[in-house]
Amino acid sequence: MRYDFVESHRERWPVRLMCRVLRVSPGGYYDWRGRPQSTRAARQDALVVSIKAIHGEVKARYGSPRIHAELAARGEPCCVNTVARLMRREGIAAKTKRKFRVTTDSNHARPVAENELDRQFEPGAPDRAWTADITYVATAEGWLYLAAVEDLHSRRIVGWSMGPRIDSRLVVDALEMALARRLPGAGLVAHSDRGSQYASEHYKEVLARHGIVCSM
């Protein structure tokens, strides 16, 4: 059997299967594949190349309106809607600049604790010193706040909590997860900033109930 016949036979089987699934004739498929590219398709392909070039030059800072303006300035007239459609099709998007969001607020009248940790960042055993903080992350549902508790000895995150509100419940949930997972003994130092969440009675009451020393 000739080699070229075998290769041709191997190629036709996937094509026949695809045509059967799509309910088109193999002859129609080969006719479409051999048809030369239309002028419109060729123009759009060239436009995509120009869009990608500009997108790279501006380090992905431009969206479709500014990309369209740049194309027009370079002598490539096109519709802004076409540019937006092609960018969506190719997965080209502007990088969104993250807006600063406030996490902890130390401008409050609540009493704060002394710095009991005193920069002793390398305890000799686990669950001797924990640190806690709050940050925020972008998700498909919008911005969410993240509270975390880290064991300074192992550098592991031992507790965390996420939510849309930055309140004492957020930091208490992270602390309670860490307590349930680690079961530390009395004398543990829990260090944080002086934010209102960590200075709240809610948070301090949980620390006191477990014999944990509050440090800020």
N, C-alpha and C positions, 0 to 999 in steps of 0.2 A: 504494500500500500504506500502511495506517495506521501511524503512528509507534509507537503503543502495541503493535501486533501485532509489529512488528519487534523492539522491546525485549523483549517476552515470549518471542519465538522465540530471541533471543540468550541469555536466562537459562536456557532449558530444555536447551540443548545440553550445558553443563557438568554440569547435574544428571543428565541421562541417562547421561553418561559415568561419573559418580561412582557412580550406582546400578548400572551394569553391572559396574564393578570390585568393588563391595561385595556384589553379587548380591542386591539388594533392588529392590522395585518402585518406580517413580516415585510412584505413588499412595500407597504406604506412607510414602515420604520426606516428601511434602507433608502427609500426615496427622500425622506426628510433629512437623514444623516448626510446624504450626498449633495443636498441643496446648498448653494453658496450662501454665506451670511448676508443678511439684508443690510442695506445702508444704515437704517435706524439702529440695528443691533451693533454694527461696527462703530457708529458714532457714540453709543452709550458705553461700549467697552473702552474707547479712547478717553471718554469723560471720566470713567472710573479710575483710569491710570493717573489722570491729572488731579483728581480729588485726593487720591492716596498720596501723591507727591506733596501736595500742599499740606495735607494733614500731618505728614511727617515733618515738614519744614517748621510748622508752628508748634510742634511737640504736642499735638492732639488738643490744643486749646480752643480751636474753632468748631462751632456747630455749623449746620447747613447754611444759615443766612450769611455768615462771614466767609465760608468757603465759596458760596455763590458770588459774593462781591469780589473776592480775590480772583476767581475765574474770569469774571467780566473785565477786571482791571488788566488781565493778561491776554485779553483779546479772544476769549472763549465764551461767546454769548450762549446762555442756556437759561432754562426756567428754574427758579429757586425750588419749585415743587419737585422737579426732576432730580435735582441735586439731593434733596431730602430723601426721595424714594430710593435713589441709588445708594446713599449712605446707609439707609436702613437695611437694604438688601445685602450689602457687603459687610454689615456689622461695624461700620465706622461711626464713632460717636466722640463727642468732646468730653474730656475729663472734667468732671464737676469739681469745683473748688470747695473744699470742706469749710463750712462756716464754723467759727469758734462757738462752742457751746459751754456754758458754765456747768461745772460739776459741783465741787464742794464750795460752800460760802462760809468763810471764817469771820465775816462781819456780822456778828450776832452777840447777844447779851448772855448767852448760856455759859456756865462755868466750864473751864477747860482743865485738863489734867496736866501734870508735870511730865517732862520728857524722861520717863523712867528707863527707856531703852538706852538713851545716852550714846547713840552711835555704836552700840555693840551688835554689829551686823552679822557676827559669826558665832552663834551659840554652839555649845559643845554637844548638844543632843537635839533630837526632834521635839517639837511642841514645847519649846522653852520660850520662843519669841515668834509672834506672828505680826505681819504688817497687813494693812488694809487700805484700799483706795478705790476710787470710782473713775470710770472713763465712759465713753460712749462709742457706739458702733453703728454704721449704716447697714440696714437690712432691707429686704424686699417690703417689709411692713412699715418702713420709716426708721427714724433714729430711735435706738433703745439704749438705756443706761445699763452699764455693767459694773457691779460691785464684786470685788475679788478679795480673797484672804490668802496670803502666802506664808508658808513656813520658812523662816529664814535659814534654818539648818539645811533642809533638802532643796530649797528654792522651788518647791512645788506649790501649785495653787491647790489649796485644800478645801476651799469653799468658794462658791460664786452664786450670783443672782442677777437676773436681767428683768427689766421692766420699763414701761414708758414714763414712769414718774421717779424723780430723784428725791426720795424721802427716807425716813428712818427705817421703814419696812424693808427697803432695798438692802441696806447694810446689815440689818438684823437677820434677814433670810440667808445672806452669805455667811454670816457668823454662825448661825445655827446649823447650816450644812457642814461647816468645818468641825463644829463640836460633835455632831452626830457621827461623822466619819472618823475622827481622830481620838475622841474621848480623852482629852488632855487632863492631867492632874492639876491641882491647885498651884498657884504661883506663876502660871503662864502670863507673859506680858503681851498685850495686844496693842500695837502701835499704829497710829493713824495721823492724819493731819487734823487741824482744828475745825473742820467743817461742821456745820450745824447738825448733820446727820449723825456724826460720831459723838457730838456733844449732847445729843438728845437724851432725855431720861429713859426712853425706850431702849436705846443701845446700852447705856450704862447699867441699866437694871439687869440685862442679860449677862453682862460681864460679872457683875457683883454676885449674881445667883450661882455662877460656876467658879467663883474664887479667882477670877482673872484680873490681873493688874492692868488698869487703863493707862496708856501712855500716849502723849501727843507731842 
